[in-house]
């Protein structure tokens, strides 16, 4: 293969340089570009040529040493006396399955005159190589190369722009600080919760707020109270439209106040009375709109789409993408957080998509002269969007599920070479004192990419009835106005799926009420087009959800993700300062200081210890939680959790001891309980309703005299039951 050189790039003459890439695929691409030889997709590493030897890590080769290996007192059985556990400059060791690779790289270092660090151009990519060189005690010259994509000429260009690695290590130190803080946080908070609650309760910077999202969603669904609200429509004849046009009323702020809906109908009735039978003038504007093809996938969007379309678990889809890469070489890097591509991908697209269509056994009429907004060098960060590779990978060799994911990735890429859908939108309005009436209609001019791939082209925020009559631009008359007031009911939010949960993990800032924390989370993701103030990374979120399921916090039922009773009870007991996304925000600020050199690498861990000490003495004291005990609400006497205990409900502060005669005696706690009433056992929903201040209906209660009656129960302020009889005893 002929060498492709660029300005400022030359091959070493006498020195031997060791290039350490983050992943094997990147290592092979680098070898093709700089070693002057042909390299197959499965070529064994290392690869040498032109004075270079190229080797690859396999992600992180090192892991933090477990606490018990550093101090036997930190091992099992766990003890509160051993807390907090803090290890400045926490040492690392090779992961058990990667020791051989570490030794191989150590041998190559002995023969190298210098090293080129080729980790991904992000903080983790910096750390992966830095930590290895530090562990092996390498003291020679190290340069840094930033490879943003695997296109050969861009790799050559990058090797002409090497920089001293010492000036790049700040972001790697920040990543190391986060690693230590995550270990410190998990070790201390998990042990404290487990020891106090007498059951394993794991805590993590990302897993805990993720669990909180599901707990909050389930609570919103369970405790949703239907409210009747009212809407107004006005219908009338419009000669210019050739029939009746229906307008919907949007109340102004004076009517709505801080509410989303109008819950009193009187104002609408008055407006109806004023408008009925009138002739009105309204204005119509017509605008041309475009619905562009969706951008190619990043991992977050792909996981969400496969969950929606096929009900695939996030971990399943992620594993399929890994198989598509490893088994078939069919797609590019699968853990990308970007939906954008380099200009060079535009040049390669005809060959890539020709092969991909052959793999699928299809032939779409694509226009490779179309340059979609996906091709934008400035929006490509460490990775680019997930697209097919020019590889012979027929779907006949794939499993059914693999072919579904592969086809989806190819289709998303192919859409970039089809025109947008074009449609005209007719918007008619007339104002009234209380708000605005509006009607919309849509006419498709050209279906564009939808003609090939289908789908809904509804513009976000536009509620256009597909059967609405088209109204031309200009002033029109609405004759014989007939208004209708309709009652509707509010609906609870939808349960999470794994796909929608992952999307919310990537944008958790929208649920944060503290404006400062919200701003920090968004700033953290500046420049990341697929992230909007999130927690975790595209590569870790599927595993986080899977671990929450394995640990008994989340359960999946018919494609919906719900929090278990254990999760609900435990989340409510967690100290507020450690259960939300603000933990990620606080840490990120400190990490920035570390990256800039104004703080040392242990600063985040010190912050973790400071927060831990603030609640170590009080957190979970006197509480209990378990998967078998259903939490139904808060105690009206002391504020702690009320849990189901057989046929009764008891405050979790209550503790009893068995007496010599076999009876049980309460020895601590406030004493609050909800017992069966007149032979009727309350359901968890009824008990929860009482604790929420509602009254609940009981039918078929039986008095001591054996007579049945119906009644309503409510809780008094002192925690005792108040009874209101619904009828006479029979």
N, C-alpha and C positions, 0 to 999 in steps of 0.2 A: 504494500500500500504506500503510495507516495506521501511524503511528509507535507503537511499543510502548515506553513509558518505564517505568523503575523508580525507586525511591527513590535519591537521590544522583546521578542521571544526568540531564544536560540537554545539549541540543545547543549547540554553540558559536554565539555571536552574531556576533562580528566576526572572531575568529581562524580561520585555516584550518589544520586538522590533517591531517597525512599519516600514514595507518596503513600500516605495513609488515608484512604477514603472511608466514608461512613458506612457504605453498603457495597456488597459485591457487584451489583449491577452498575453503580457509578464507577467502581474501580475498573470494570471492563471497558466502559465508555471512555474513561480517561486513558486507558492503555491504548485503545484504538487511535486516539488523537495524538499521543505523544511518543509512543514506543516504536512507531514505524513498522508495525506488523499487523497482520490480520488477526482478529480476536473473535472467536465464536461466542454465542450467548452463554455457553456452558464451560468456557475455557477455565481451567483450574488456576487459582491464584497462589502465589504471586506471578506477575507477568513482567518481564524485563525487556529493555531495548532502549537504544539512544541515550544510555546513561541513566535511565530511570528504572526503578523497580516499583511496581504498583501492588499494594496489598489492601485488604479491606477489613474493617471491623464488622461486626454484625449488630449494629446499634451499640448500646452500652455494654462494654466487656466487663466492667467493674460494678460492684454493688457495695453499699454501705455495710460494714460489719454489724452483725446483730448484737444488741446490747449485752446479752448474756455471755458472749464471747469476749467482751471487754471487761466485764465485772460479774463474777458468779452470783453476787447478791442481786443482780438484775434479772436473773433467770427465774424459772418456776420453782416453787409456787410464788406467784407475784405477791408483793407486799406494799402496803401504803407507805411504810417507813422508808422504802427505797426511792420514793418519788420526791422531787422530780428527777428525771434522768436527763442529763445534759452532757454532751460530748463535743467540746470545741474542736474544730478541724477534724470532724468525724472521719476515721480511717476507712479505707476501702480495700476490697479484695476481689479477685476474679470470680465471676459467677461460675458455679460448678461445671456447667456445660461449655464454658468458654476458656478454660484454663489452657487448653492445648493451643488455641489461637493466640492467646497472650504470649505464650512461650515462643511460638513461631515468629511473631512480630519482634520479640526481644532478640531473637537470633539475627533477624534482618537489620536491626538497629546497630548491632555490633559491626556490621560491614558497611554502614552508610556514612557518608561524609556530612550529610545534612538531611533534614526532613521537610517535606511539604505536607502540611495539614490540610486535608480535603474533606473535612466534615461539612455537613449542610450549612448554608449561610444563615444560621440562626443560633440562639444561645445553646441549645442542646447539641447541635452539630459542633460547636466550638468546644464544649465540655468533653464530648466523647473522645476526641483525640488528645486534648490537654491532660485529662485525668490519666490516660494510659501512659503518656510520656512521663508524667510526674511519678506514677507508680513504679515505672521501670527505671527511674532515676536518670533519664536522658538529659544531658547537659550541653548537647551540641546545638548547631544552628537550626532554627525552625522558621519556615516561612508559611504564610497562609494564602490559600487560593480559594476564591469564591466562585463556585460553579453553580449557576442558577438554573441551568437546564442541561440536558445530555446531548445537545446538538454538537457535532464534532468541531465545527469551526468556532463555536462559542467557547468550547473547552480550550482550544488552542489559544484563543484570545485571552481567556482568563489566566492561562499560564504565562502570558506575557505581562501580567499585571500583579505579580506576587508582591506581598507586603510582609514586613517582619511580624511574626506571630505575637511577640510580646505586646504590641500595641492593640491586639485583638482579644486578649485574654479576659478583659473586664466582663464581657457578657457571659463567658464561661464560668467565671467566679460567681456571678449572679445566679446562674443555673445550679451550681454546686450549693450555694446558700439555700436555695429552695429545696434541694434534695435533703439537706440536713434538717431543715425546718419541717418538712413533711414527715421525716422519720421521728423527730422529736415530738411533734404534735400528735402523731398517731400513737406512739408508744405511751406517752403520758396520759393523754385523754382517754384512750381505750382502756388502759389499766385502771385508772381512777373509776370510770363508769362501771367496769366489770366487777371490781372489788366491792363497790358500794351497792350495786344492784344484784349481785350474786348470780349473774348470768353474763355470758360473753356479749358485750355491746361495743362494736368497733366504731371508731370515729375517724374521719378523714377530711382534709381540706375541701376535696371535691365531692366525695361520696355523701357527706352529711348534708350540704345544701341541695344536692340532687334528690336525696330522700325527702328533704323538706318541700321541694316543688310538688312531689306526688302527694305528700301528706296534706298540703294546703289545697291541692286540687280536689282530693277526695273529700276533705272537710267542706269545701264550697259546694260540692254536689250533694253531700249528705244533709247539710244544714240549709240548703236552698229552700227558701219559702216563696211559693208562687205568689206573684203580685199581679193584679189585673191592671193593665194600662190601656190607653185609648188612642186610636189613630183616626185621622179624618182624610177622606178622599173627596174630590170634586169631579164630577163627570158632566160633560156637555157636548153638544154638537158643534163640530168645526167643519164648515163647508170646504175650506182649503185642504183639509185632511181626508175628506170624503167619508166622515162618520164621527163616532164619539171618541173623544180624547179624555183620558183619566189622569187627573193630577193628584199627587200626594202632598200632604201638608207637612212642612217641617217647622215646628214651633220655634220661636225666638228664645233667647236666653231669659228674658223676663218671665216667660211662661214656664220654661223648664227648670230654672234655677240651677242647682247642681246635679239634677237628676238626668238620666239618660232618656227616660220615657216620661210621658204625661200621665199621672195617676188619678187625676180628677177630670171628669168629662164636661163639667159645666162650661168651661171656656169654649170647648169645641161645639157644644150645643148652641151657644150664643152665636158663634161664627157661622154655623150651619144655617141658623135661622136668618142671618143677615144676607147670606149668599144664595140661598135656594131661590130658583126662578129667575135670577138676574142674568143679564148679558154682560160679559166681561171681555176686556181686551188683554191679550197676552203677547209676549215677544218670544220669538224663536231664533236661536242661533244654530248654525250647522258647522261643525268642525270635523276636519279629517284626522283620523287617528291611525296609529300603527301599533300592532301587537308583535313585537320582535320575538324571535325564537328564544327560549330560555338558554342561559349560558350553559356550557358544559359542566359536568359534575365536579364538585369537590366531594370529599368523603362524607361530610355532614349531610349535604343535600342528597347524595346517593343513598345513604342509610335511611333517611326519611322517606324518600320516594319508593324504595323497595318495601319498606314497612307498609306504606299506604297501598301500593299496587298488589303486593303478594302476601302481606302479613309476615314478611321475613323478620326474625329477630335481628337486632343490630349486629350482634356478634356473628351470626350466620352470614350476613351480607359481607361483613369485613373479611371473614375467612374465605368466602368465595372470591373476593377481589385478590386476596393473596394467592389463591390457587390459580387464578387467571394469569397472574404474573409469573409464578414459579413453574407451573406445569405447562403453560402454553405460550408464555412471553407475549400475551395477547393485548395487555394494556400497560400504560405508563404507571409511574409511582402511585400507589393506591391510597396512601394516607395523606394526601395533599389537602391543604386548607384553602387552596386558590381555585377560582373558576375561570382564570384568564390564561392566555397563551402568548408565546413569543411570536414575533413576525415570521421567524424561521419556520414555525409550524405551518403557517399559511402556505409557504412555498412547498412544503412536503405533503400537504393535505391530499392532492390528487392521487399520489401513489399509496398513501396510508389508507384512504377510504376505498380505493379500488380493491385493495387486498381485503379490507374488512367486509365490504359487500360480498366479495367472493366467498369469504368465510361463512357469511350468513345465507348465501344462496339467493341474494336479491340484487336489484340494480335500480337505484333511485336516480332520477334525472337531476343531478346536482350541478350548480353553477359555481365553478371555482374562481370566477371573477368577483363574486360577492365577498366582501371583507366585513364580517360582523364585528360588533364591539368587543367580542371575546379576545380578539387579537390586539393586545395592548401591553407592550413591554413594561410600561410603568406600573402596571398592576400585578405583575408577576413578582412574588417575593422569593422565599426559599424554594418553592415548588410551583408547578403550573397545574392546570386542570387535568383531570383524569380523562384520557382519550385512548383510542385504540393504537396499537403499534402495527408497523408493517410486518406482520408475522403470519405465517401459514398456520392458522388455527381454526379449522372447520368446526362448526358447532356440532357436527356429528360425533366428534371426539369428546364433547363436553356432556356433563350431566344436564338434566332438564333445568335445574335451578341455575347452574353456571351459565347456560345459554341465555336465560332470561336477563341476568345481570349484564352479560356481555352485549346483548342486543340493545339494552337500554343505554349503555355507554356509547355504543356506535351511533345510535339514533340521535342522541344529544349532540354529538359532534357533527353528524351529517346535517342537522338542522341549521348549522352556521352557514351553510352554502345554499340556502333557499331564502327567497324574499320574505319579508314580514307580511303578516295579514294586514290588509288595509280596509278600514271601514269608516263610514260617516256617522257622526253622532248628532242627532237632533235634540236640542235641549230647550224646552219651553218653560217659561216661568211667568208668574204674576205675583206681586207682593200684596200683602195685607198688613194691617197694623200689628198683628200677633205673630207674623212670620212670613214664610214664602211657600207658595205652591209650585211644584215642578213636575214635568213629565219628560221622559226620555224615550227615544226610539233609535234603533241602529240599523244601518244598511251595509252589508258587506260589499266592498268593491272588488277585493281579490283575497282569496283564502290563503295565498302564499304557502308557507311551510305547513299550514294546517291541512292543506289539500292532500299532502303526502302522509303526514303523521297524525292528523286529527287533533282532538283536544279542544278545550274551551278557550275562546279568545276574549272572554269577558274582561274588560279593563277594570283594574282594582279601583274600588270606590264608586263605580258606575252601576246603578241598578236599573238596567234597561230591560223591560219586558219584551221578550222576543216576538210577542204577538201585537205589540203596540203599533198603532197607526203612525205612519211617517208624516211629520209636519214640516213643510218647507220653511226656509228662513224668511223672517219678516214679521209684521204685525198681523194678528189674526183675532177673530171674534169667537168667543165661546158662548153658545146660546143655550138657554134652558138649563142652567146649572142645577145639578142635583147632588147634594152632599150626603155622605154616609159616615156615621160614626161607628166604628167597630171596636169591640173589646178583644184584647189579646192577653196572653199571660207570659210573664218572664220565664225563661228557661235556664237551667243550671249550665255551667260550662261542661264541655265534653271530657270524658275520661282521657287520660294520656294513652297514647300508643308509644312504643319505643321510638318511633320516628319523630313524633311531636315532642317527646321528652328530650331527645337529642337536640332538636332545633331550639328548645328553650334553654338547654344548657349552654348553647352557643350565644344566647342573648338574654341571660338571666338578669342583666341590669334593668330590664323593663319592669321587673317585680321589686326592685330595690327602692325604698321610699326615701332614704337619706340622699339628698341631692349631691352631697360631696362624694359619697361612695359610688353613686351612679356615674358621676363624671369621671372618677378614677378608673372604673371598669371599662368605660368607653375609650378613655385615653389609652389604656393598656392595649387595646386592639386597633389603634390608629394604623391605617395602611393595610390592615388585613380585611380584604373585601368580603370574606365569608364569615367574619366574626364581628359580633356587635355587643361587646361587653360580656364575654362569656367566662365560664369556668372549665377547667380541663382543656384538652386539645382534641383535634379531630382524631388523632391516633389512639387516645385513651378512653374516650367517652363510652364506646361500646363495652369495653372491659369493666368500666365503673358500674354500668347498669347490670352486667352479668354478675359481678361480685355482690351487688346489693340483693340480687335474687338468691344467690347461693347462701348469703348470710341471714336470710329470712326476713329482710326488710321490704322487699318488693315481691309481688306475685303477679303472674300474667293469667288472665282469664279471657278467652275468646278474643285474643289480640289486644286487649286493654290491660294497661299496667295500673295496679293498685298498691297502696301501702298496706302492709300487714298490721295487725293489732300491735305487734311488738314495735314496729316502726312508729306508729302513732303515739304510743305511750312513751317510748324513749325520746322521740324528737321533742315532745313537750317538756321533758325533764332537762334537756340539754341547756347549759348556760347560754344565754342569748349571744354573748360575745364570741362564741365559737361555732355557731350552727348555721351562719349565713354566708353569703358571697362576699361580705365585707372582709373576711379573713384573707381571701385572695387579693382584694384591693389594698389592704394594709401591707401585706407582704410585698406587693409589686412596687410600692413606693420605696421601700427599703432596698429592694433589689436594684432599682435604678441608681440609688446612691452607691451601692457596691460596684455596679458596672462602671460608674464614673470615677471610682477610686476615692470617694469621700467617706466611705464606711467600710469596715472590714467584713470578711466573709462570714463571720459568726453573728452578724447583727440581727438577721431574721430569727435565728434560733434563740437569741437572747429575748427578743420580743415574745416568742412563743412561751418561754419560761415565765416571763413577767405576767402574761395573761393567765397562765396556768396557776400561778401562785395566788392570784386574786380570787379564785373560786375553789381552790383545792380543799379548803376546810369545810365549805358549805354545800358543794354540788352533790346532788343525789342523796343527801343525808336523810335517813328515815324513809326513803322511797323504795319502791320495788317495781319491777316490770318483767313481763314474760310474754311469750307468744301465746300462752294459753289463757291470759287474762285480758279481757277486752276493756279498753279504756272508753268510758262513755262521757267524760267531761270533768269539770273542776268542782272540787268540794266547796259548798257554800259557807262552810264553817272556817276552814283553814286554807283553802285555795289549792290543795294538792290534787293529784289525779284520783278520780273515782273509778274503780275497776269492778268487773263482774266476778263474783265469787259464788259459783253455783247458781241458786235461785235468787240470790241477793246481790246488792251492789254496795261496796264498802270503800271508804276513803283509804287510799294507799298508805296513809300514815298509821293506820290501825295495825298493831302487832299483838298477837295472842300467844299464850303459852298453855300447853296441855297440863292439866292438874292430875294429881294422883288418882282421883276418882274417875278419870277419863274425860272430864269436862274441859272446856277451853275458857280461859280467862284473859280478857284484854289487859295488856300491861302498858301499852302506850298508844298514842294517837288521839285524834279529836273525838272519835266515837261515832262519826256520821255514818249512817247506813240507810239504804232503801230496801226494806224487806217486802216479801210478798204481801199483798193487801187483800184480806178477806178471800183467801184461796186463789187469787190471781197473781201470777208471776209477770212482772213487767218485762217487756222486751227491751233490748239495749237502746232501741230508738226512742221508746217511751221514757226510759230513765234519762237518756240524754236530753230529751225535751224538757223534763222537769228541771234539770240542771241549767238549761238555757232560759229558765223563767217562764216556760209555757205551761199550760194546763193540758192534761192528757185524759182521754176518755177510756173508762173501763166498763165493759159490759159483762153481765152474768156473775157479778160478785155475790158472795154468799155470807149472810150474817150468822152470828152464833146460834140464832134460832133456826137456821136452815133455810131462810127465805132469800131469794135472789133479788138483786137490784142493780141499777146502772148508776154511775157517778162520774165526776171529773175530779182529778187530783192535781194539786199544785204544791209547790214548796214554799213554806214561810221563810222569813229571813233567818230564823234560828235553825233551819234545816229540818223542821218537823213538817209532816204532811197536813195539808188543808183539804177537806173533803166537801164537795158540793154535789148534792144528790140531784140526779137527773129525773127522778120519778119516785113514786111511792113504792114501798116494799110490797111484793106480791105475796 
